[in-house]
């Protein structure tokens, strides 16, 4: 036993010493470094984060340290408590619902866009946003394999008996695409009709996953025939898996849009560099990397020319706007109530 | 006096996150009783039935394990607990691939939760049976007791209280589970953990979430306080015999493990044609592997210190029921308390931060599941040691630990897989460390879900190798 304890102590001491030696953490008052919060999928080895970091560091000499963010609500709450002591110059991976629901916990720097976009008409609202800068977007859409026998052209087609138990959806309480889908229903249908549709859909769906990836995993394992995802999802299969059998389904009602944003909180330490990094994300060079790694449309249209994204059909889009917090809560409340009485 | 101070320190350690949250937030007592009762009602049914199925099947599985010995026994015990450590999504996919028309709703939740916990119950119950039965099975066989009489009059009364504890552990875990009820639970998916999540992330009402968390702690504590301790039993080596061993139980357990792992292997095999291993085993992977070990050693040290504190209290005092209060606190809130308190982006702090969170969230149930019967079994030795004036440390290192080295090895092995596959607590506490679990979670949250299966295979492989090496170091493979 004593040998084992000695072994544990020696191993741990070595690891600690070794780790201290290689620790490259920076002090928070260092103006040559930038602390950037981002989701795991953005800053992870498969995401655009590492490549963007490399280029930005080379261009500016400012060292980037990524901080993984499990949920923006936690980060906002922490920064709001810490005030000027907070760490974090830039926050990435925000969507329109994070902004609507919790961005008011903090105050944000105004950022001027240095890149001009050629955005679709329905996305013009994005150009007016001064505090949050969009760096990618995609229409929300149902994705299926091309051997799907059912014809789906509108939301009501989701209630066809052939699709019973075959639709993988996301829970709007925990998933952003799920919330976007809920908002989609309320935006294209009168309220009473929307309530009734949701109620029927609850009995029709295969499941409501806590996250987009959960639903997509079920779809990929053929436990569902269609999944709520993005119009750009088939591009991933085409590019990475050389599989062209996936398709996004166009709906007559028009599609809602999911947008990812970056912002610089007022509590930033290296604010100028933070603003520069957000502006850098909108440059064509960075946009290409984000598009290729995130499988979302770039803000700079020219970047996608000659790529697999060019082949994605131009879906009819619903106008983009940031929904009111109260409105979202009302929809979620109704959804929860309907869900309570089902199952 | 010293023991009282240790008791106070231990209580403060577990209450610490709550103090932090109370410092930042005022508890909101403005509950919607109807909503809480509704969440309780929904989850109670799922948890109760799951715990019943898991314990009942686990009982027979435990008898199957008790009928084996050596490597087979150790292998079965370890294999059976694996479903608890794999991401819930894997179990959901495996469960769904087993049934052509998967029953969503309460039935679906019970099915998946049972699939996860049957093996866990069998593994822990087999430990209890072997630790507490000793030679009684052999004696009963000599006296010619029938199998039925042996089970109803000897075995069940002996392991009854342990079984109730395992039932309670599964019940509480099922009650506070998050992903499964949400994924396959239909309208009855909202339980306490989901309710806390809703308060934080949808309503941004942290005060109410903290209040709910305290309420959840209290409910668990009330239930846990009702659990009575086992009777003291003299330690004796387990004697295998035909009354305990069950071929039916072994067959059932084999079928369960076969079905689960066949489903798992099928899912994992689907990945190899897409992914080149070289692309997965990149710098990030090796960093995660390395940091998993560091995190494990941090946890090992903390758990060891806390375990010694518990033993010290047992050495001097009898009543440790206050620990039951901390059986299953909300991981989101404990994680966030440490997230608020310790600086972000400091590697060393981050390791200790997650280890502290893990200790607060998991130590009590971990120790109760692994060592409760050992503590009970050696109480007589403690009395003798005290009467001879033996110091606590002398007793611990020269008498107690050498006797339970197999159990220690089993527990360290479990702690190891807990640590390397951990990702929920790392994310909840905002720590910037990577484990193989966080690596797996990154794949799970992208298009590359197949990569998660490959990483999970690596986790299992690393776990088996580490278990073998630590076993060799502790000398548990030697025949005594």
Interface residues (C-beta under 8 A of the other chain):
Chain A: X1 X2 X3 X4 X7 X8 X11 X12 X15 X16 X19 X20 X23 X25 X26 X35 X39 X40 X41 X44 X45 X46 X47 X65 X67 X68 X69 X70 X71 X73 X74 X75 X77 X78 X81 X87 X88 X101 X102 X105 X165 X171 X173 X174 X202 X206 X207 X208 X209 X210 X211 X213 X214 X216 X217 X218 X220 X221 X223 X233 X236 X240 X241 X295 X329 X332 X336 X339 X340 X341 X342 X343
Chain B: X24 X38 X89 X92 X93 X96 X97 X101 X102 X104 X105 X106 X178 X179 X182 X183 X184 X185 X186 X187 X188 X189 X190 X194 X197 X198 X200 X201 X202 X203 X204 X206 X267 X270 X274 X282 X283 X284 X293 X294 X297 X298 X300 X301 X336 X339 X340 X343 X344 X345 X346 X347 X348 X397 X401 X402 X405 X427 X428 X430 X432 X438 X441 X442 X443 X444 X445 X446 X447 X448 X449 X450 X470 X473 X474
